[in-house]
Amino acid sequence: MGAEEIGALLRGARCAARLTQAQVGQATGYSASAVSRIESGKLRLDCPTLLKFAAFLRIAPEALRASAVPGMTNVATVAIGCRSVEEDEVRRRELLTGVAATGATAVVGARPAAAAEPVDLDVALFRLPQAEPMPMPRLIRQISAARRDYCSTQYTRLGQTLPGLIASATATRDASTGRAREEADLALARSYVLAAELATKQHSDAAWVAADRALAAARCSGIPVAVGEASRQLAIAMRRSGRSTAAVHLLAKEAGDLDASRDHTGAVRITLLLTGAYSAATGRDRPTALSLLEEAEQEAERHPAVPGLFTVEATRTQVDAYRISVLNALGTPDEAVRVARRLNVDRMPTAERRARAWTDVARMWNALGDGKQTFAALRRVEREAPQEVRRPSLRALTSGLLYGPTRIEGVHDFAARTGALAG
């Protein structure tokens, strides 16, 4: 397993345990800044120290023996002393693991997994069930239903559906030829895009695998829209591993390959620019982030909204929501207040997008030290998407309000029902 993957695993376990970097550092003999570098893959650990971190975060030792998957696009792995040099592909696939957000007890917790926990995509993507080919109209209907589950934040049901859906799409593709095979590749790409998006929600390293497979299928389909959206998912996985600059370069290249004059390809191009802006912001590249935002805004004004295009809408409202997240990432949340006040979240077409927008508003107010406004935004997230507010990052935000210096009425009950209250 590479340093970046190990960092992502440690970060996911820490978030699931609702610990700060300072708390982890105090327990392991490191500073908070050192823990930050470890989680971003910039500081490698020797084997004994890594095991010390794993013991404190309650990560199963076998999770640390996972190695990078061969063929994964743009993954730079860094060897460490804990794994053997030669492992066959079957072994790699069996051991690929990560932290699965609300299902993090599979790695972090000691309690057995409950029946309603999300499927662990890290395992499911390598152990797909047996499936038979199906008629293309039926496959498309099932993919559309899965997309609706994602957009309505029915993540548990989506996780249970996706392995079988991907297996069916794979079997259909393998049994097809010619134009029918290209259509099946497009269906397979869309299935893997949903898997990548769900894995990202779950803070799971399976997002790398799903995005890579989505891009491979999309390129075989020859559909530029599919290639663009799969590339976007791969760039998100890269960014979350601390490789913001590489993510921006990938997004810029893919955006440049799309025809901006056509509605569908132009809409995907806008989503690539928005994701590129946020990726640049996480790398604190303010000029690039703002430049990409402005370009996306100008193009959004020239294109009508394209309904049903994957899971992100290329609209002016969406641009405003991304602008808040970009300004948060750049460390200037005060500049986002004006944008937040004009943002009409109710105009966003899906519960997932509305919840994401309210999440960015909550983070803005939290960074500005306004606990009451933060809590108000978190309650809007819950209203839109109850499963969304149980994600590790939002539970951590809730815990900060619960144990912060200001008492806010209703936070304790909110923390209890969303899983942010320890014990």
C-alpha positions, 0 to 999 in steps of 0.5 A, spaced: 500 500 500 502 506 498 503 512 503 497 516 500 493 510 500 495 509 507 494 516 509 487 516 506 486 509 510 488 513 517 484 519 515 478 515 514 479 511 521 480 518 525 474 521 522 470 515 523 472 515 530 471 523 531 478 524 533 482 530 531 489 530 528 491 533 535 488 527 539 491 522 534 498 526 535 498 526 542 496 518 543 502 516 538 507 522 539 506 526 533 504 533 532 498 535 529 501 538 523 505 531 522 499 527 522 496 532 517 502 530 513 501 523 514 494 523 512 496 526 505 501 521 504 507 526 504 510 523 510 511 515 510 511 511 517 516 505 518 512 499 520 512 499 527 510 506 527 504 504 522 502 499 527 502 503 533 497 508 529 493 502 527 492 500 534 490 506 536 485 507 531 483 500 531 484 498 524 485 491 523 492 489 521 490 485 515 487 492 512 495 495 512 497 489 508 493 491 502 497 493 496 495 498 490 491 495 484 495 494 478 492 498 472 489 503 476 490 510 472 495 515 475 496 512 481 503 513 484 504 507 489 510 508 495 513 501 497 513 501 505 517 495 509 510 492 511 508 488 505 512 483 500 515 485 493 511 480 489 504 479 490 499 476 485 493 479 482 488 475 486 492 476 492 491 484 491 484 483 489 482 480 496 486 484 500 484 491 497 481 494 503 479 501 506 474 505 510 467 505 508 464 511 512 458 510 516 460 502 515 467 504 518 465 499 524 468 494 519 475 496 519 474 501 526 469 498 530 469 492 535 462 491 534 459 486 529 456 490 522 448 491 523 444 488 517 442 495 515 450 497 514 452 499 507 455 494 503 463 495 503 465 497 496 472 495 497 470 488 497 464 488 493 467 491 487 472 485 486 467 479 488 461 481 483 456 476 484 454 471 478 450 475 473 447 473 466 446 478 460 440 482 460 436 486 454 439 493 454 432 497 455 432 493 462 439 494 464 438 502 462 432 502 467 436 499 472 441 504 472 436 510 472 433 507 478 440 506 481 441 514 479 435 516 482 437 512 489 443 516 489 440 523 487 435 522 493 441 520 498 438 512 498 445 510 499 444 504 503 439 501 498 444 503 492 450 500 495 446 493 496 444 494 488 450 496 485 454 490 485 449 486 482 448 492 477 455 492 475 455 484 474 449 485 469 452 490 465 459 487 465 455 480 463 451 484 457 457 488 455 461 481 454 456 478 450 455 484 445 458 486 439 459 492 435 454 497 436 451 493 442 457 492 445 459 500 445 452 501 448 453 496 454 460 499 455 456 506 456 451 502 461 457 499 465 461 506 465 455 509 468 454 504 473 461 504 475 461 512 476 455 511 481 460 506 484 465 511 485 460 517 487 458 512 493 465 510 495 467 518 495 461 519 500 463 513 504 470 516 504 472 509 501 479 508 497 474 504 492 473 510 489 479 509 485 478 502 482 471 504 480 473 511 477 478 507 473 474 502 471 468 507 469 474 511 465 476 504 461 469 502 459 467 510 457 473 510 453 471 503 449 464 506 448 467 512 445 462 517 448 465 523 450 460 525 455 461 518 459 469 519 458 468 526 461 464 524 467 468 518 468 475 523 468 471 527 473 470 521 478 478 519 477 480 526 478 476 527 485 479 520 487 486 523 486 484 530 489 482 526 495 489 523 496 492 529 496 494 530 489 490 536 487 495 539 482 494 532 478 487 532 478 486 539 475 491 537 470 487 531 468 480 535 468 483 541 464 485 536 459 478 532 459 475 539 459 479 541 453 477 535 449 469 536 449 466 541 444 463 547 448 458 549 443 454 542 444 449 542 450 450 535 453 458 536 452 458 543 454 454 541 460 459 536 462 465 541 460 462 545 466 462 540 471 469 538 469 471 546 470 467 546 477 471 540 479 477 543 477 476 549 481 475 546 487 481 541 486 485 547 485 482 550 491 484 544 495 491 545 493 491 553 495 492 555 488 487 561 488 488 564 481 487 557 478 481 556 482 477 563 481 479 562 473 476 556 472 470 558 476 469 564 472 470 560 466 464 555 468 460 561 470 460 564 463 459 557 460 453 556 464 450 562 462 450 560 455 447 553 456 441 550 458 440 546 464 441 538 461 436 534 465 438 527 467 445 528 465 449 523 470 448 527 477 451 534 477 447 539 474 451 545 470 447 551 472 448 558 475 446 555 481 450 549 481 456 554 480 454 558 486 454 552 490 461 550 488 463 558 489 462 557 496 466 550 497 472 553 493 472 559 497 472 555 504 477 551 501 481 557 500 481 559 507 476 565 505 469 563 508 468 571 509 468 572 501 462 566 501 457 569 505 455 574 500 454 568 495 451 564 500 445 569 501 443 569 494 444 562 493 437 559 492 438 552 494 431 550 493 432 551 485 437 545 485 433 539 482 436 533 487 436 532 494 443 530 494 445 536 491 441 540 495 444 537 501 451 538 498 450 545 498 447 546 505 453 542 507 458 547 504 454 553 507 455 549 514 462 549 513 462 556 511 459 558 518 463 554 522 469 557 519 467 563 521 465 561 528 458 562 528 455 555 531 448 557 531 448 558 523 452 552 522 447 548 526 441 551 522 445 549 515 446 542 518 439 541 520 437 543 513 442 538 510 438 533 515 431 535 512 434 534 505 438 527 506 438 524 513 443 519 510 447 524 508 448 528 515 451 521 518 457 521 513 463 522 518 465 529 516 458 531 518 458 527 524 465 531 526 462 538 524 456 536 529 461 533 534 465 540 534 458 544 535 456 539 541 463 540 545 464 547 543 464 553 548 457 555 546 451 551 548 446 551 542 439 548 543 438 542 540 445 540 538 445 534 543 439 531 540 441 532 533 448 529 535 444 523 538 440 521 532 445 522 527 451 518 530 455 524 532 454 523 540 459 518 542 457 512 547 
